[in-house]
Amino acid sequence: MRTVEINGHSFKVKGLSRKFIKQLRADGYDLNNLKYEQVDEAMDLVFNEALVRTDATLDPVEAIEEMTYKYSQQLWRACLEETFLSAEELKNLLAAGSGPTTASG
């Protein structure tokens, strides 16, 4: 979990659980390949799950609704970065032999 400063607000962002990702996929949301018409709904689902309330007077999801869209995109990116490995992290994991293997490997 990390704290992200965006547009004068602090947001605590936690990574999404495997269970939540699986539920999103079952509901038709693939975070790696969203359809244009799914983006806003997917963002709402992820924000509701990944953002941790740190202030009793500020609902993070409500705060996002009042922001310029570019700030919500920055927060979206932070949620995904907290959930998924970066390309470099994945490369290092696979090089160390700790990554997933295929049936042939």
C-alpha positions, 0 to 999 in steps of 0.5 A: 500500500502506498500514499499518492498525492494528486491535485492536493489530495492524499489517497492510500492505494492498495493493490487489488487481490487475485480474488477481485481480479478474477471477479472482474474477469468473470464480470467481463472486465479484463483490466489489461484489455478494456473496451472503451465503453467499459473504462468508466465503470471499471475505474469505479469498481477499482477505485471502490476496492483499491482506495482506502479512506484516510480521512473521515470527512473525505470519501476518496471516490467522491473526491475523484468525481470532482477532479479533472479527468487527467487526475483520475487517470493518474490515480487509475495508473497508481491502482494498476501499478500497485496491483501488477508487476512492471515490465522490469519486475516481471523480467527480473522475476522470470530471469530468476526462475521464479515466474510461472512456467508453461506445460513445456517448461 
